[in-house]
Amino acid sequence: MKITPLYDRILVEIINSEQKSAGGIILTKDQNQKSLTGKVRAVGEGHVDKKTNVVTPLKVQVGDIVLFSKYATTEITSCHCQSELNLVVMREEDVLAIVVEE
């Protein structure tokens, strides 16, 4: 299945990270708590200005690791995917930061 976001929306795969205590014990995540980090899998063509109909390209690109607000996402659940992916769709404005590893 291929998902193509429209306009200023992006498709993000949630990155699940294990959390360990200082002693090495793996901490389980509460089921209601969502990870706020993800990898961008697809982006729309850009934001359309309603007055001028000019399309502004998105700053987020496919492959970027982003931090986002958990309240501004739409979760996608599909049985058509062969692997268990946690996918969400959100607007680019809901991305808080792009993670750059140095």
Backbone bond lengths (Angstrom), bond angles and torsions (degrees), N, CA, C in turn:
res aa  C-N    CA-C-N  psi(-1)  N-CA   C-N-CA  omega(-1)  CA-C   N-CA-C  phi
1 M - - - 1.440 - - 1.526 108.66 -
2 K 1.319 116.90 137.84 1.458 122.20 177.85 1.522 108.49 -116.42
3 I 1.330 115.71 130.96 1.457 121.78 178.88 1.518 108.10 -115.70
4 T 1.334 116.88 125.39 1.451 121.75 178.34 1.523 108.35 -117.63
5 P 1.340 117.68 113.44 1.460 120.12 178.82 1.527 110.92 -67.91
6 L 1.321 115.94 150.99 1.462 121.22 178.84 1.529 110.91 -101.25
7 Y 1.321 115.22 149.25 1.457 124.38 173.88 1.526 112.82 52.40
8 D 1.344 118.11 -118.90 1.460 121.25 -174.31 1.535 112.63 -97.70
9 R 1.312 116.53 22.79 1.472 120.30 179.18 1.523 110.70 -95.55
10 I 1.339 114.84 154.10 1.461 120.99 178.16 1.516 109.44 -131.70
11 L 1.324 116.59 151.69 1.456 123.97 176.61 1.518 107.51 -104.32
12 V 1.332 116.48 124.58 1.459 121.59 -174.98 1.526 109.39 -125.51
13 E 1.343 115.39 134.10 1.460 121.57 172.55 1.522 107.44 -93.00
14 I 1.327 116.80 121.67 1.457 121.33 -178.96 1.519 109.85 -68.78
15 I 1.319 115.39 133.28 1.463 121.43 177.76 1.519 107.86 -95.85
16 N 1.329 115.91 116.71 1.460 120.58 177.18 1.515 108.62 -90.20
17 S 1.305 115.61 123.32 1.460 119.28 179.28 1.512 109.39 -116.61
18 E 1.323 115.44 136.25 1.458 119.80 175.73 1.509 108.80 -74.53
19 Q 1.301 115.34 140.53 1.448 119.63 176.39 1.519 108.26 -109.22
20 K 1.319 115.99 132.02 1.451 121.06 179.61 1.516 109.46 -118.98
21 S 1.320 115.05 145.71 1.453 119.73 174.86 1.522 108.84 -79.30
22 A 1.322 116.39 174.26 1.464 120.80 179.53 1.523 111.45 -60.57
23 G 1.327 117.17 -27.80 1.466 121.72 -179.72 1.521 113.30 -87.22
24 G 1.333 118.11 0.01 1.458 121.39 177.35 1.514 114.38 93.32
25 I 1.312 118.58 6.96 1.465 121.77 179.41 1.521 108.56 -79.98
26 I 1.340 116.34 130.21 1.465 120.98 179.29 1.520 108.43 -77.49
27 L 1.328 115.74 124.38 1.452 121.66 -179.52 1.519 109.01 -93.67
28 T 1.323 117.21 131.77 1.461 120.61 178.51 1.514 109.30 -84.12
29 K 1.304 114.59 147.12 1.450 120.73 179.67 1.513 109.30 -88.38
30 D 1.309 115.89 141.32 1.456 121.16 173.84 1.533 107.82 -62.61
31 Q 1.311 118.07 140.03 1.468 121.50 -177.50 1.529 112.23 -61.55
32 N 1.329 117.85 -28.65 1.459 120.71 -179.08 1.523 112.39 -83.08
33 Q 1.333 116.98 -15.01 1.463 120.64 -178.43 1.522 109.06 -88.69
34 K 1.333 116.90 124.68 1.456 121.36 -178.82 1.517 109.93 -103.90
35 S 1.313 115.25 149.15 1.455 120.44 174.68 1.525 108.49 -68.78
36 L 1.301 116.48 145.80 1.449 120.82 -179.46 1.520 111.81 -106.26
37 T 1.326 117.05 15.87 1.456 122.32 -179.61 1.519 108.89 -121.20
38 G 1.331 116.05 141.91 1.457 118.89 178.59 1.515 111.59 -158.66
39 K 1.336 114.34 166.85 1.463 121.84 178.55 1.523 108.11 -108.67
40 V 1.326 115.83 129.59 1.469 121.42 -178.42 1.524 108.67 -71.64
41 R 1.330 116.72 123.83 1.464 122.71 -179.59 1.526 113.09 -102.03
42 A 1.342 117.28 -29.22 1.468 120.64 179.68 1.528 108.26 -157.92
43 V 1.338 116.26 150.94 1.465 121.08 178.32 1.526 109.70 -132.03
44 G 1.322 115.13 153.60 1.460 120.92 175.38 1.520 110.33 -78.90
45 E 1.330 116.06 -179.36 1.465 119.93 -175.87 1.519 113.53 -76.74
46 G 1.325 118.73 -20.92 1.457 120.22 176.73 1.514 112.28 141.21
47 H 1.328 114.79 175.65 1.461 122.51 179.95 1.524 109.68 -82.51
48 V 1.327 116.83 130.57 1.469 122.02 179.79 1.522 108.73 -100.26
49 D 1.338 116.58 121.47 1.466 122.17 175.96 1.527 107.73 -72.69
50 K 1.335 117.18 124.87 1.468 121.08 -175.65 1.526 113.18 -67.78
51 K 1.334 116.81 -28.32 1.465 119.80 -177.91 1.523 112.23 -80.64
52 T 1.330 117.11 -43.10 1.469 120.85 -173.56 1.524 114.01 -106.80
53 N 1.328 117.62 -9.17 1.465 123.78 -176.29 1.530 112.86 59.10
54 V 1.332 116.68 25.80 1.460 121.73 177.53 1.532 108.08 -87.62
55 V 1.333 116.04 134.12 1.467 121.53 179.77 1.528 109.16 -93.98
56 T 1.326 116.29 122.73 1.464 122.22 176.56 1.519 107.83 -99.98
57 P 1.339 119.25 120.87 1.470 120.89 -178.89 1.529 111.81 -62.73
58 L 1.316 115.85 154.54 1.460 121.37 179.96 1.531 110.74 -78.53
59 K 1.332 115.92 150.47 1.467 121.14 176.98 1.524 110.77 -82.52
60 V 1.326 116.61 -29.35 1.455 121.74 179.49 1.524 108.53 -77.22
61 Q 1.335 116.64 136.37 1.459 121.37 -179.21 1.526 110.03 -121.53
62 V 1.319 115.52 160.15 1.463 121.05 177.38 1.528 108.41 -59.73
63 G 1.330 115.79 132.45 1.459 121.68 -179.93 1.520 113.80 100.06
64 D 1.343 117.88 -15.32 1.460 120.78 178.53 1.526 110.66 -67.51
65 I 1.326 115.55 144.93 1.466 121.74 171.46 1.520 105.92 -96.42
66 V 1.339 117.03 126.79 1.460 120.91 -174.11 1.525 111.42 -127.26
67 L 1.333 114.60 153.60 1.454 123.06 169.74 1.516 106.07 -104.22
68 F 1.343 117.18 137.89 1.458 119.06 -176.08 1.507 111.16 -143.97
69 S 1.313 115.12 165.01 1.451 122.65 178.72 1.526 109.42 -80.43
70 K 1.319 117.28 129.81 1.463 120.04 -177.23 1.527 112.78 -72.78
71 Y 1.320 117.68 -14.50 1.457 120.66 -177.64 1.524 113.44 -86.92
72 A 1.317 117.53 -9.77 1.461 120.51 -172.85 1.523 113.01 -112.52
73 T 1.322 118.02 28.65 1.458 120.29 -176.58 1.516 111.22 -118.14
74 T 1.324 115.00 156.03 1.459 122.22 171.89 1.515 106.74 -115.97
75 E 1.321 116.13 116.82 1.461 120.86 -176.19 1.529 110.22 -78.79
76 I 1.327 115.53 141.14 1.466 121.12 178.59 1.519 107.97 -112.37
77 T 1.314 115.87 123.05 1.457 120.21 173.74 1.509 107.13 -120.51
78 S 1.305 116.49 126.87 1.451 120.68 -177.14 1.511 109.86 -144.06
79 C 1.312 116.98 136.82 1.461 120.54 176.87 1.527 110.40 -89.11
80 H 1.340 118.60 -0.27 1.457 121.93 -179.70 1.525 112.27 -80.54
81 C 1.326 117.18 -17.39 1.462 120.46 179.72 1.522 108.99 -78.19
82 Q 1.319 116.64 137.43 1.463 120.14 179.85 1.514 111.31 -74.13
83 S 1.310 117.86 -32.86 1.456 120.62 178.71 1.522 109.32 -107.33
84 E 1.316 115.29 157.77 1.459 121.01 179.15 1.526 109.43 -79.05
85 L 1.307 117.64 95.74 1.455 121.71 177.86 1.518 109.15 -106.72
86 N 1.315 115.78 138.28 1.462 121.03 173.40 1.514 106.63 -97.63
87 L 1.338 117.16 102.87 1.460 121.98 -176.09 1.521 110.18 -111.95
88 V 1.335 115.07 142.57 1.453 121.48 174.11 1.518 109.06 -134.31
89 V 1.328 115.65 152.02 1.462 121.90 174.67 1.516 106.74 -115.13
90 M 1.340 115.90 135.45 1.457 120.55 179.80 1.516 109.56 -148.69
91 R 1.301 116.13 166.58 1.461 121.24 173.44 1.522 108.74 -80.77
92 E 1.321 116.64 151.30 1.457 119.96 179.50 1.529 111.24 -60.18
93 E 1.323 117.26 -32.47 1.464 120.19 -178.73 1.533 112.68 -65.57
94 D 1.335 117.49 -15.71 1.456 121.53 178.38 1.530 112.63 -86.10
95 V 1.325 116.91 -5.58 1.469 120.87 175.07 1.521 107.20 -77.96
96 L 1.329 115.38 126.26 1.462 120.24 -178.15 1.528 111.70 -85.46
97 A 1.347 116.84 -34.51 1.463 120.54 -177.87 1.518 110.37 -163.82
98 I 1.333 115.42 154.83 1.463 122.82 170.66 1.515 106.46 -101.50
99 V 1.337 117.26 128.11 1.458 122.02 -177.84 1.531 108.46 -84.95
100 V 1.331 116.03 124.55 1.464 121.42 178.33 1.515 107.41 -118.40
101 E 1.334 116.34 118.96 1.457 120.73 179.17 1.520 109.37 -88.45
102 E 1.312 116.13 130.44 1.469 120.08 -179.10 1.501 111.20 -103.02
